[in-house]
Amino acid sequence: MTAGCVMDMEPATAIDPQALRQALGQFPTGVAVVTTVAPDGRPVGLTINSFAALSLDPPLVLWSLMNRSPSLAAFSACSHFVVHVLAAGQTLLARQFASAGQPDKFAGIDWQPGPGGAPLLAGALAQFICRPHRQDDGGDHTLFIGRVDGLRQQPGEPGEPAVFHRGRFAALAG
């Protein structure tokens, strides 16, 4: 037997979206909030778990956004965005930025404007300050590739990250 792809599986077109979502939920992910500023000056932010390192040279990161998101236009037109890696104690913040019913996701949030006006949220374990590098089609999502212009980390020993697994927040076993 040779290593490689298993060829006796059903083609991807036969995969049930709910079954795929459940299977993908088996992979724990970090939790981040990505922020920018809309052309009208309004701060925009949302919770993501699709964040990944793409390249060290040049420094590139990747995240994705659903094509039907009301925030798509703001991120497509922005000059900068910031990815905030959340700490385990920031799950309420993650939920606030994930809620479609939240009219002002920045209400009660400690933040300051960063490059291009993109909000910098207090308390994140790490912040990646990015300029848009490229956008690509990702099926029902748009892939955003950002060039990291700057980064900030919590001083000292960082806390535990927020983790999402099987549809809920989880803790790292230590």
Helices and strands as residue ranges (DSSP letters): G 12-14, H 17-24, E 29-30, E 32-37, E 43-48, E 52-56, E 59-66, H 72-77, E 81-85, G 88-90, H 91-98, E 111-113, G 115-117, E 119-121, E 126-138, E 141-153, E 163-165, E 168-170
